[in-house]
Amino acid sequence: VVSPTNANPSSHGRAAWRAAVDDEDEHHHLTTVEGWRQFVADAPRPPALLPTSRWERLEGADRLADDEARLDYHTRLGVVATSALRQVVHTGRRLTLLNRHAISARRGLIVSGAAGTGKTTAITQFGKTHELADRQRHPDLDRIPVVYVTVPPAATPRMLAVEFARFLGLPITARANITDVIEAVCGVCCDTRTALVLVDEIHNLQLSTRNGAEVSDTLKYFSERIPATFVYAGVDVERAGLFSGTRGQQLAGRFGLIPTVAFPYQDEWKGLVATLEDALRLHRHQPGALVRLDRYLHQRTGGMIGSLSHLLRGAAIEAILDGSEQLTKHTLEAVGLDHAAHRHGTTGTRRQPAHP
Amino acid sequence: MSPRAIPEALRPLPIRVRPRPAETVASYVVRLARANHLQPSHLHAYLCGPPDWFGAADLGRLAVLCGRPLSVLQRALTGPAPARQPTPEPVGGPPRPQTPARTPKPRHTTDLAATIRHDTQPLGTSAAPAIPTSQPAPAWVASPMAASNGRIVDRKVTSTGVISYAGANYSVGRAFTGQMVQVTCPDGMVQISRGGEPLRAWSRRHPPAKDAAIRPDRSHHRGEVAIDQACRLAPLDDLVADPRVVHRLVDPTGSVSFAGCYYLAGHALTGQVVGVRCAGGIVQVVHGGELVRAWRQRHTPQQEQRMLQRPNIQQRTANARPLTSP
């Protein structure tokens, strides 16, 4: 898991950030093996934070380069190892070991929770951890240990199979039927030793519809053919009927559920704010200023880590652009949030506790 | 349904396959498809690219998919995959449906391993049933008359991709359907070439005694002349400047009308324009600069003279085209 650290800046780091800024036009998606590999290899280091006096003397291109590097850094700001993320990684790691020699009925994992609670971050960080460990054991690129796909809306079995093929880079023509696609996907996954399959947006699967049931059966077939641990993530899947009916009961019998919920205003929230504040690279920011605003941040975001990350990153970018170089309550107020967080902030409704 | 329905940027295949020295493109495409659990025909159509997804595989697209530089492929692989000749659509008529070219497939799955294993071995050293040949051409192709028995006969590839030679069938590949190939049988190997380019080589399956009785030409049509004999009697070198050459559109029966008589050009050329001339008592049918059929003259000199006065009378009809159009 990548956590923001106070790494010492270096010229090599500045060059890396310069290259990252230059390549900003290259869009990579997690749903392709090239994008996934770049995500796994990506280890962002904080850019050099020059002494304030030296930074104030920068002019022209040097000032622009410094600002660009810090802007690019704050668009990502690293990942914080929350308790839910650690639980997903540890449970998933245990499951992959348990399934190593299973020939059928492999156990899986479902990460469920409201939007913005870090489900995708948790499963992708788990996938990243697994792939890095696999690369250490087998340092060649012929392996694809992790597959990441999303369930498309109104999915059919063929659409899901094509999503797998698209991740792997298999060219699928319209002449290929679903059997061809599934055979190619399963064959390549077995040959490349795929051990972990991450399926996101599983809430797009409606078991009450015929297509949804067929997609569920296709996923089940994939799990039988590919010797891998399957991890699903979706919004409130237990309420969306994923565990109802015959197919749902089979899922419930094989998959463990990890809920991700909003953070209560407790020590973990304060630690989360402090970690994110340490990761900031602003020249005039006073250490501890954000920690003193932790209650305000909790009220504003409703305890959602996604909203908090968006708020702090947006405010930091705004501070660099307007030259204030610090986060204050006034700066935070200027950043708009998602509708859910805004509704929570105006009504003050309490969310359910993090760990029931 | 057409593959053009899925426009997508080219990406490398998940499993890379190293090209073997002097391997043919077709062989490499088949190995690449098998390694990635794809249908070779689907991969071949994808490599042909838009708009037709048909013909010879594009090396540029292949370089992207196999994840290797184009220069490496050009250096390692030999000639392009055989492409089926697209048929020009008749003027005013509906477009002919096009189907993607098929990569020659082994007849049995167990043959595949043997084919791949032996496809880089030199000719005549393997007991494999089929040996795709490689460039540069072997000696028997470079100087065909130097072959041990000295006999080279022409055969037309049937719709199933085979030729018949001395009572036995030998596969050439569906991609060559309708085309004329040259066959010789030195030292117990049936070697098939086309225009000097080696295509296939097979261990002899026919009795050796039948070699002596083999007819130089396989045609059942009376009056047809062997291709090599026709070339010797009337060389094609002066074909472009020869004013006696007229062009004709091959009718649906595969024939062309010349000086009041019909001469068979072949069903494979139906709808295409061929050149026809009469030299030394032999009517030659030429397509793409290559002699495809030759017949003994059946028309009278008076008929030919009248025809030469109005050599391209068919041009006034709706379906004639200049000779250089195909």
Interface residues (C-beta under 8 A of the other chain):
Chain A: T32 V33 E34 D142 I144 L168 G169 L170 P171 I172 T173 A174 R175 A176 D180 E183 A184 C186 G187 V188 D191 T192
Chain B: M1 S2 P3 A5 I6 E8 L10 R11 P12 L13 P14 I15 R16 N36 H37 L38 Q39 H42 L43 A45 Y46 W53 L65
